[in-house]
């Protein structure tokens, strides 16, 4: 049974930082391009970042570039999202997902986690 379990969400003040983790079981994350998406209140799901299986290539949406960093530890079977300089508009449920290729489209994902809530207060 494949599971992706996100953790690390919570309440933080604007300007603060959080580190999200996505722990995988039943699947080797090294086989997939790992992605982070988010869905804010009343908003559509939004692509955040992806990282290739080797970690040598990453891609970010413009709104988080320079503030968020995606990384992976294939030994621990875990993917991370370091979020700095958080803004109220970053408030959302954050999801990790595994796909065969790097894409900004959620429809290309094979596996999804259930999400972790990040709330940024002003």
DOMAR-408266 format. One line per field, with one value per residue (C-alpha): residue in one letter; x, y, z. Coordinates in nm, 4 decimals. Example, Ala and Ser with C-alpha at 12.3 -4.5 7.8 and 13.67 -1.06 7.14 Angstrom:
2
rest: A, S
xx: 1.2300, 1.3670
yy: -0.4500, -0.1060
zz: 0.7800, 0.7140
***
This chain:
122
rest: X, X, X, X, X, X, X, X, X, X, X, X, X, X, X, X, X, X, X, X, X, X, X, X, X, X, X, X, X, X, X, X, X, X, X, X, X, X, X, X, X, X, X, X, X, X, X, X, X, X, X, X, X, X, X, X, X, X, X, X, X, X, X, X, X, X, X, X, X, X, X, X, X, X, X, X, X, X, X, X, X, X, X, X, X, X, X, X, X, X, X, X, X, X, X, X, X, X, X, X, X, X, X, X, X, X, X, X, X, X, X, X, X, X, X, X, X, X, X, X, X, X
xx: 0.0000, 0.1436, 0.1246, 0.2544, 0.2192, 0.2798, 0.3732, 0.5139, 0.2227, 0.0903, 0.0311, 0.3103, 0.3349, 0.4112, 0.7832, 0.8314, 0.9422, 0.8150, 0.9588, 0.7195, 0.8038, 0.6518, 0.7310, 0.6651, 0.5921, 0.5151, 0.6912, 1.0457, 1.0493, 1.3741, 1.1645, 0.9532, 0.9685, 0.8324, 0.6022, 0.4409, 0.1027, -0.1219, -0.4840, -0.5805, -0.9284, -1.1628, -0.8833, -0.7908, -0.5045, -0.1734, 0.1616, 0.4480, 0.7629, 0.9096, 1.2415, 1.3803, 1.4687, 1.8365, 1.7702, 1.9785, 1.6924, 1.4210, 1.1457, 0.9340, 0.6304, 0.7164, 0.5308, 0.7538, 1.0856, 1.3577, 1.1479, 1.0778, 1.3267, 1.2378, 1.4774, 1.4728, 1.6437, 1.6091, 1.7584, 1.4930, 1.2338, 1.1300, 1.0806, 1.0953, 0.9693, 1.1510, 0.9342, 1.0830, 0.9501, 0.5977, 0.3102, -0.0597, -0.1299, 0.0740, -0.2052, -0.3211, -0.3307, -0.0028, 0.0114, 0.3003, 0.2607, 0.4645, 0.4724, 0.6671, 0.7818, 0.8125, 0.5003, 0.2968, -0.0222, -0.1703, -0.3408, -0.0049, 0.0498, 0.0351, 0.0223, -0.1011, -0.0744, -0.3687, -0.2131, -0.0987, -0.2448, -0.0265, -0.1762, 0.0163, -0.1149, -0.0580
yy: 0.0000, 0.3315, 0.6195, 0.9737, 1.1446, 1.5148, 1.6770, 2.0005, 2.2306, 2.4715, 2.8333, 3.0816, 3.4584, 3.6385, 3.6397, 3.3118, 2.9725, 2.6174, 2.2944, 2.0440, 1.6769, 1.4111, 1.0581, 0.7804, 0.4169, 0.1389, 0.3265, 0.4364, 0.8118, 0.7752, 0.6330, 0.9441, 1.3148, 1.4525, 1.7546, 1.9926, 2.1511, 2.3653, 2.4673, 2.7848, 2.8627, 2.9179, 2.8660, 2.6029, 2.3670, 2.5297, 2.3807, 2.4842, 2.2932, 1.9683, 1.7892, 1.5211, 1.1755, 1.2603, 1.5970, 1.7634, 1.9627, 2.1636, 2.3908, 2.6437, 2.8503, 3.2198, 3.3172, 3.1023, 3.1138, 3.2427, 3.1753, 2.8001, 2.5178, 2.1619, 1.8808, 1.5058, 1.2300, 0.9080, 0.7051, 0.8304, 0.8148, 1.1660, 1.4938, 1.8328, 2.1832, 2.4567, 2.7664, 3.0997, 3.4550, 3.3224, 3.5483, 3.5315, 3.4369, 3.1188, 2.9922, 2.6631, 2.2884, 2.1608, 1.8289, 1.6206, 1.4047, 1.1615, 1.1607, 0.9980, 1.3333, 1.6871, 1.8823, 2.1689, 1.9749, 1.7814, 1.5478, 1.3892, 1.2647, 0.8972, 0.9277, 1.1992, 1.2644, 1.3891, 1.7248, 1.9387, 2.2775, 2.5852, 2.9047, 3.2288, 3.5110, 3.8768
zz: 0.0000, -0.1097, 0.1307, 0.1168, 0.4538, 0.4906, 0.8205, 0.9529, 0.8888, 1.1459, 1.2357, 1.1769, 1.1639, 0.8421, 0.7788, 0.9584, 0.8367, 0.8271, 0.6979, 0.5518, 0.5171, 0.2970, 0.4078, 0.1605, 0.2263, -0.0138, -0.2900, -0.3468, -0.4000, -0.5920, -0.8746, -0.9090, -0.9606, -0.6364, -0.6328, -0.3886, -0.4585, -0.2438, -0.2281, -0.0499, 0.0848, -0.2056, -0.4557, -0.7097, -0.6508, -0.7387, -0.8349, -0.6051, -0.6918, -0.8120, -0.7796, -1.0075, -0.8817, -0.8454, -0.6890, -0.9564, -1.1011, -0.9346, -1.0613, -0.8749, -0.9457, -0.9616, -0.6446, -0.4205, -0.6038, -0.3747, -0.0632, -0.0822, -0.1307, -0.2252, -0.1394, -0.1059, 0.0861, -0.1093, 0.1752, 0.4161, 0.1388, 0.2270, 0.0447, 0.2104, 0.1456, 0.3364, 0.3392, 0.4401, 0.4430, 0.4609, 0.3618, 0.4488, 0.0874, 0.1430, 0.3668, 0.2174, 0.2507, 0.1116, -0.0692, -0.1901, -0.4965, -0.7015, -1.0778, -1.3561, -1.4942, -1.3679, -1.4480, -1.3137, -1.3787, -1.0925, -1.3356, -1.4086, -1.0537, -0.9673, -0.5888, -0.3537, 0.0153, 0.2202, 0.2905, 0.5803, 0.6690, 0.6765, 0.8163, 0.7985, 1.0137, 0.9342
***
